[in-house]
C-alpha cells in the first residue's frame, strides 16, 4: 500500500475515500439597536475624550504597520528538495540481504528504496536487517541469513514530491513512526530520500529555521 503526500498534505492512501461535505449553520443576523437604547449608551460619555482616544489608537496602529514594513521580507517555507539526499541509492527486491547491508554500510545510509522492474515496491531499513545479520566487534559483516530483500522490506512506502514543505514531512515521520520518506518525481521515480536526521540537521543550522505559511 502506498501513501502519497502532496505539498498540501495527504492526497492518497489506498483506495479513494469520499469525504462528506462540511455542514455549517447559517449565520444569524443580529437585530439593530433601537434609537432609545443607543441614546442611553451615549449618555454620560466624554465625546471629546473618546475622539482623542480613537485618534491616538489610529496613530499607534499606523506606526506599528509602518514598522513591520521595514522588517526583512519573510522567506519561503523550506522545501524537502533543499534537505533531501540525492541521488538516492536503491536496491532490487531480488538482491540478498547481505548485499543490502553492504550497500548501506558502504554509503553510510540506513534506508534503501526497493525497486522491481523500475518501480518502487518497498523500502528496506537497517533495522529490518539487524536480526538477520551477524556483525563482528570490528563492525564487519561475519554472516547473514540466506534471504532476499523482498523477504524483509516494508511494502508500505510513504512518498512525497520535492515541493512539499518539511513541516509536513516531520509530521508524517512522527505520525507513521518511520525513519525516512521517499521523494518521487512526476514520473513516479525515486529521486531522493529524507530522514529524521536530515530534518534535525536543518533545524540546527544557522540562521535558525524560519517556517512561514
N, C-alpha and C positions, 0 to 999 in steps of 0.2 A: 504494500500500500504506500502511495506517495502522498505527502503533504506539501503543498506548494504555497509559498508566501510571496505575495506581490509587495511592492513598496508601500501599499496602503494597508497591508496586513494579510491575514489568511484569506486565500481566494479559492482553495480547493482542498478537500480532504475526502478521499474515497469517492463514492457516488455523489451526484449533485444533491443538494439539500434545498428544500423550499423553506423560506423564512416568511412567517406570517407578517402581514403589514402591521406597522405600529399604530395603535389606536390612541388618538389624542383628543381629549374633550375640547369642545369649542370654548373659547374664552367668553366669559360673561361680561357684558358691558355694564359698567357701574353708572348709576343714575347721577346726573349733575346735581350739585349742591343748590339748594334754594337760596334766593337772594337774601332772605332774612337771616339764614344761617351764616352766609359769608360776611354779612354785615356784623354779626356778633363776633366773628373771628377777628375782624379788623378793629374792633373797639379796644382802646387801651394800648395799641401798638404804636411805638415811636416810628412813624413812617420815614422820617429823615434818617434816623439811626439805621433802620433796615436798609435803606437805599445805600448808605455809606458802606454797610457790611457787604452788600451784594457787589458793589464796585471793587472793594478790596479783594473779595474772593475771586472776582473775574481777573484782576491783575495778577493774582497769585497763580491762577491756572495757566494764564498765558505765559508767565515767566517759566513755569515748570515745563510747559510744552516746548518752548524755545530751547531750554537746557537739554532736553532729550535729543533735539535735532543736532546738537553739537557733538554728541557722542558718536563713536565709530560705528559704521554700518555692521549690523549683525551678520555673522557668517552662516552659510547654509549648513543644515544638518549633515553630519558626516555620513557618507555613503559606504556601504560594505565594500565596494570596489577599492576604496582607499586603504583598507586594512587587511584584505584577504591575501592569502598566499597563492601566487600564480607564477608560472603554470602549475597545475595541480598534478601530483603523482597519482596514477590509477593502477589497478591490477585486475587481471581477468579472474572471473569466478572459478576457472579451471586450474589456476595456479595452486601450488601447495601452500600450506600454512607456514612452512619453513621459508619459502620464497617471500611470503608476505612479511614475515618477521625481519628477514634480512633487508628487505627494501625499506622498512620503517627505520631500522637501526642505521642503515647507510645514509639516509637523508634526514635523520633526527626528527622524525614525524611520528604521530600516534594514530593517524586515521588515513584510510585509503578508500576512495570511492571504488566500487566494484563494477566492472564493465562486462557485458556479454554481447557479442556481435555489435559493438559500438554503442550500446545503450546502457544507461545506468540502471543497475538492478539491485544494488545494495551498498552497504558501507561496512568496512572492517576496521575495528579499532585494536589497539594494543591490548586493551582489557579483554577483548574476545579471545586473544591468543595466549594469555598468561598461564592458564591452567592446561595448556596443550603443548607447551614447550619446556625444555629444561635449560636453564641458563646457569653457567658456572659463576664462581665468585669474581672472576675477571670480567664478567659481563658478556662473554662469548657464548653462543648457542652450542649446547652439547647434544641436544636431541630434540625431536619433535614428533608428534603423532602423525601417522600417515593419513592425513585428511587434506581436503581441498578448501579453498576459500569459501565456496558455496555452502560448506558444512557449518561454518562458524559465523558468517556475515549476518548483519542485521538487514532484513529485507525491507523494513520501513525506513525510508530515507526522507529527510526533511530538506527541501531545496528552496532557493530563492534566486532573485536576479541581482545584478551588480548595482542597481539603483536603490535597493532597499536601505533605509537608514538603520544604523546599528542599534537603535533603541529596540526596534522590532526583533532584531537578531538576538540581542541579550535576553529579551522576554521569552523568545521561543526556546533558547537553550535551557533556560530555567524551567519553563513550563513542561517540556518533554524530558528534562533531566538527561540531556545529551551533551557531548563534548565538542561537537563540530557540526557545521551546516554547509552543505554543498552549494556552490554558486553555479548557476546554469546560464548559458547564453540563449538567444532566441531560437537556436537550432536544437535545443534540448541536449546540449553537450556540456559536460563539466568544464568550467574554465578556471575555477578557483575553489578554495575552501577557507572557512573562517572558524576559528576555535575560541573557546573561552579565554585562552591565553592571549589571543590577538586583541580581544576587547580590553582585557585588563592592562595590557601593554599600552594601548592607545590612551586609556584613562590616565596613565602615569606620565604621559608625555607633557612637555611644556611647549607652549602655554596650555593651561588646563582645557579639557574638552568642553566645547560650547555646543549645546543642543537647543536649537530653536525650531519652533513649528513654522 
